[in-house]
Amino acid sequence: MLLSLINKYVRPLTILLFFVLVILFEIVFMVFLGPRFLEMTNETDLLDMTMFYSAEQAYEMVGQYGPDGRDYYNYIQIIDFFFPAAYALFFALLITYLLQRRNWLETHWRRLALIPLVAGLCDWLENAGIFIMLRRYPASFDIAAQMTNMVCILKFGLIGLSMLVVLVLLGISFIHSSGE
């Protein structure tokens, strides 16, 4: 059902729209939100841009943010709520489009479009975990930190896998189009 819904909206213009949204989000994060956060927190990284941290490291980072940094991180989280939807839909639509062009949409390969959607879900779970850690501080949040780090690692892995799928499908399309 979800794949059918994605398939319903596969159009180059829709893919372009989501691509532009992803770029706009990246600009907002890289040019405005990220630098301001780093300035407020003495260059302490955002948890959702950090992988392989322990509960103790997460606790230390959240402490280093300070009250203003934690409040600002929650502000970033509000904006970051929409970013996973943008990139997940961009990749899912693009993968579906590339499969459609090869007439592979009615095969088991169509499930490849689920990869970025699961990545977006992991991103939302990660954001929820970070919200819990920011709110619980200075209380301990070991389990939340461990779970959040796991979905963070999974998120980055699935985003990388989504990119790899797109590159492979583009390569296959290029090889087939140059051979015809």
Secondary structure, DSSP 8 states (H G I E B T S, - for coil): -HHHHHHHT--HHHHHHHHHHHHHHHHIIIIIIHHHHHHHTTT---GGG--S--HHHHHHHHHHHHHHHHHHHHHHHHHHTTHHHHHHHHHHHHHHHHHHHTT-TTSGGGGGGHHHHHHHHHHHHHHHHHHHHHHHTTS--HHHHHHHHHHHHHHHHHHHHHHHHHHHHHHHHHHHHHH-
